[in-house]
Amino acid sequence: MKDELALTILDDQWRPQRLLTLRQDWHGLLHHLLKDEGSWVALIQRRVVDASPLPCWHDVALTRTVARSLRPLDMMLADHVIHAGEMRFSFRAAGLL
């Protein structure tokens, strides 16, 4: 099983408003990003239960790319959280955002 990746649109208090799976088409995803009034989003990544939640180099590269890509839309990346079973890793809590 591959990692599952989703983008969550957050309100100004960082409460989830909409969950968008990254399996859907990019035009639909962009439509939701532009339509919703939130200026914050979070990446949610789910790994298999026995995997480590620690990020690898491509997780860091993805986080940086998404954060840079959101700027022209006047949106910001609140966090990238990796879940693996009961464990999780937060880029924000680790000081990487």
C-alpha positions as CSV (number, residue, x, y, z in Angstrom):
1,M,0.0,0.0,0.0
2,K,1.3,3.4,-0.9
3,D,1.1,6.5,1.2
4,E,-2.3,8.3,1.0
5,L,-2.1,12.1,0.7
6,A,-4.8,14.7,1.2
7,L,-5.0,18.4,1.5
8,T,-7.2,19.9,4.2
9,I,-8.5,23.5,3.8
10,L,-8.5,25.2,7.2
11,D,-10.3,28.2,8.5
12,D,-8.5,31.1,10.2
13,Q,-8.5,29.1,13.5
14,W,-7.0,26.1,11.6
15,R,-10.1,24.0,11.9
16,P,-10.6,21.6,9.0
17,Q,-13.3,22.8,6.5
18,R,-12.8,20.5,3.6
19,L,-10.7,17.4,2.9
20,L,-9.4,17.0,-0.6
21,T,-7.8,13.7,-1.6
22,L,-4.9,14.2,-4.0
23,R,-6.2,11.3,-6.1
24,Q,-8.8,13.6,-7.7
25,D,-8.0,15.7,-10.8
26,W,-5.9,18.8,-10.3
27,H,-8.5,21.1,-11.9
28,G,-11.1,20.1,-9.3
29,L,-8.5,20.5,-6.5
30,L,-7.5,24.0,-7.8
31,H,-11.2,24.9,-8.1
32,H,-11.8,24.0,-4.4
33,L,-8.7,25.9,-3.3
34,L,-9.8,29.0,-5.1
35,K,-13.5,28.8,-4.2
36,D,-13.0,28.3,-0.4
37,E,-12.3,31.3,1.7
38,G,-9.6,29.7,3.9
39,S,-6.1,31.0,3.5
40,W,-4.5,28.0,5.3
41,V,-4.1,24.4,4.2
42,A,-2.5,21.3,5.7
43,L,-1.0,18.2,4.1
44,I,-2.2,15.0,5.7
45,Q,-0.1,11.9,4.8
46,R,-1.1,8.4,6.0
47,R,1.4,5.5,5.9
48,V,1.0,1.8,6.7
49,V,0.7,1.0,10.4
50,D,4.2,-0.5,10.8
51,A,6.0,2.3,8.9
52,S,7.9,5.2,10.5
53,P,6.2,8.6,10.6
54,L,9.6,10.3,10.2
55,P,9.9,12.2,6.9
56,C,12.3,11.2,4.2
57,W,13.9,13.6,1.7
58,H,11.0,13.5,-0.7
59,D,8.5,14.4,2.1
60,V,10.6,17.5,2.8
61,A,10.8,18.3,-0.9
62,L,7.0,17.9,-1.2
63,T,6.4,20.2,1.8
64,R,8.7,22.9,0.4
65,T,7.1,22.7,-3.1
66,V,3.6,22.9,-1.8
67,A,4.4,25.8,0.5
68,R,6.0,27.7,-2.4
69,S,3.2,26.9,-4.8
70,L,0.5,28.2,-2.4
71,R,2.0,31.6,-2.0
72,P,0.8,33.0,-5.4
73,L,-2.7,31.9,-4.3
74,D,-2.4,33.9,-1.1
75,M,-2.5,30.6,0.9
76,M,-0.1,29.2,3.4
77,L,0.8,25.7,4.5
78,A,-0.2,25.3,8.2
79,D,1.4,21.9,8.6
80,H,2.3,18.6,7.0
81,V,1.4,15.7,9.3
82,I,2.5,12.2,8.6
83,H,0.5,9.5,10.4
84,A,1.7,5.9,10.7
85,G,-0.6,3.8,12.9
86,E,-0.7,5.6,16.3
87,M,2.4,7.6,15.7
88,R,2.6,10.9,13.9
89,F,5.1,13.5,12.8
90,S,4.3,17.2,12.4
91,F,6.6,19.5,10.3
92,R,5.3,22.5,12.3
93,A,6.0,21.0,15.7
94,A,9.5,20.0,14.5
95,G,10.2,23.6,13.5
96,L,10.3,22.7,9.7
97,L,7.6,25.2,8.8
